[in-house]
Amino acid sequence: MTDPYRVEPVTGLPSASGRTLEQWLDAEYAAQTPPEAPTRLREIARDRAARRGLWAAFLGIGISAVMAAFGLYSLNGNSRTLAWALGGTLLAAVSVVMMRRAGSRVPPSGRTTTTRGPGSLPAALGLAGAVLLALNLLLLPSILMGWGGIRTVILVDTGMVLLLASVLVVPAAVMGDARVSLRRAAMADEKLAAALERERETWTPTPGVPMFGPL
């Protein structure tokens, strides 16, 4: 319930309580606002995506570990490599739980999340492709000199693809989908919708973020 005694700063912009949450989340309304205009909902979407992207990367690493364990076991029959599968399974399970928690929480106002990797899927794919190409160019002399065969290249490339997908491509895909993901989750997750509604009722503008929405 909105506090009747709360007074929002006087600005020329709509107050947080001046529109319903559904109106602030509306995609058509968001399209009428410059995409880089700072709003509280966009701040929430960016921070939420950064946290989910981190755990998505760990999820990818866990799945990669499981795949690598069974791949190595099929090659050498060494059962000790299956320990990787156990560790990868545990990491993947924890990552799924943490991703769900991150998806339903609203970060404190003013919190800024900085990401060092690419912020979109095309950029991540381009960077991953460049790294993979550079690696193969480095391996080429040793292959030509007979120090390794096509099997070695396949193994190295497979491992590198799994690693790049986990730490670059997947987090970038999550970050690039930040606003759409928040809008979709708010419609499906009652806990998140309630948290956003409480934020709408209590949030006040700041110099860096003068509007609550749109998303």
Secondary structure, DSSP 8 states (H G I E B T S, - for coil): ---TT------SS--GGGS-HHHHH-HHHHHTS-TT--BHHHHHHHHHHHHHHHHHHHHHHHHHHHHHHHHHHHHH--GGGHHHHHHHHHHHHHHHHHHHHHHT----TT------S-SSHHHHHHHHHHHHHHHHHHHHHHHHTTS--HHHHHHHHHHHHHHHIIIIIHHHHHHHTHHHHHHHHHHH-HHHHHHHHHHHHH----SS--B----
